[in-house]
Amino acid sequence: KALRGELRHCREALAPLATRLAPAWTRLLGQRRDRLGALGRLLESYGYRNVLQRGYALVTDEAGGIVRSPAQLRPGEGLTIEVADGRIGATVSGAPGLRRKPRPDGGGDDQESLF
């Protein structure tokens, strides 16, 4: 009888806790699901395909390596340019680096060049 009384007492003590546990568990799962969804969206935003959607391009050489600098390339080398909705084949022309526009002739005016 003492054991049954102890069990009854423990059940009575646990009943309110069990009633509170179900909504707390549901709330916790909801919070974790929302957090996981937010992290998933953040991960997607960092994916390179979303970067392409913003107007950027991924340039790869003939071996499939990412081109990070014009110094990696030689004239005549094939490239693939990946944009948001497809790929474009291209060939490197000219020497790598910036090309300067020809300097306009002074035209005889008396103003000195700032450069």
C-alpha positions in Angstrom: 0.0 0.0 0.0 2.8 2.4 0.8 4.3 1.9 -2.7 0.9 2.5 -4.4 0.5 5.6 -2.4 3.9 6.8 -3.4 3.2 6.1 -7.1 -0.1 8.0 -6.8 1.7 10.9 -5.3 4.3 10.9 -8.0 1.7 10.7 -10.8 -0.2 13.7 -9.2 3.1 15.6 -9.1 4.0 14.7 -12.7 0.5 15.4 -14.3 0.9 19.2 -14.3 4.4 18.9 -15.7 3.3 16.6 -18.5 0.5 19.1 -19.3 3.0 21.9 -19.7 5.5 19.7 -21.5 3.5 19.2 -24.7 3.1 22.9 -25.6 6.7 23.6 -24.5 7.9 20.9 -26.8 5.8 22.1 -29.7 7.1 25.6 -29.2 10.7 24.4 -29.0 10.3 22.4 -32.2 8.7 25.4 -34.0 11.6 27.7 -32.9 14.2 25.2 -34.1 12.3 24.7 -37.4 12.2 28.5 -38.0 15.9 28.8 -37.2 16.8 25.9 -39.5 14.7 27.5 -42.3 16.5 30.9 -41.8 19.9 29.2 -41.9 18.9 27.3 -45.0 17.9 30.6 -46.7 21.2 32.2 -45.7 23.1 29.2 -47.1 21.2 29.5 -50.4 21.9 33.2 -50.6 25.6 32.5 -50.4 25.4 29.9 -53.2 27.1 30.9 -56.4 24.0 30.4 -58.5 22.2 33.1 -56.6 25.2 35.4 -57.1 24.8 34.7 -60.9 21.1 35.8 -60.6 22.4 39.2 -59.3 24.3 39.8 -62.6 27.7 38.3 -62.0 29.4 35.6 -64.1 31.7 32.6 -63.3 34.6 32.4 -65.8 36.4 29.0 -66.1 39.4 28.0 -68.3 39.6 25.0 -70.6 40.5 22.7 -67.7 37.4 23.9 -65.7 39.5 26.0 -63.2 38.1 29.3 -62.0 39.7 32.3 -63.6 40.6 34.8 -60.9 43.1 37.0 -62.8 43.8 38.0 -66.4 47.4 36.9 -65.7 46.2 33.3 -65.8 45.2 33.6 -69.4 46.9 33.6 -72.8 45.6 34.8 -76.1 43.7 32.1 -77.9 42.8 30.2 -74.8 39.2 29.0 -74.5 36.9 30.1 -71.7 33.5 29.3 -70.5 31.4 32.1 -69.0 28.5 30.9 -66.8 25.7 33.4 -66.3 22.3 33.0 -64.6 20.6 31.3 -67.5 23.3 29.5 -69.3 26.9 29.2 -70.5 28.8 31.1 -73.1 31.9 29.9 -74.9 34.6 32.6 -75.4 38.2 32.9 -76.5 40.8 35.2 -75.0 42.1 37.8 -77.4 44.9 40.3 -76.9 47.3 40.6 -74.0 46.1 40.5 -70.4 45.9 43.7 -68.5 44.3 47.1 -69.0 44.5 48.9 -72.3 44.8 52.6 -72.1 42.9 54.9 -74.4 45.1 57.0 -76.7 45.8 60.4 -75.2 44.0 63.1 -77.2 46.2 65.7 -78.9 46.4 69.0 -77.0 44.8 70.8 -80.0 47.1 73.8 -79.5 45.4 75.2 -76.4 47.5 76.7 -73.7 46.1 74.6 -70.9 48.7 72.2 -69.3 47.9 68.6 -68.8 47.2 67.5 -65.3 48.8 64.1 -66.0 
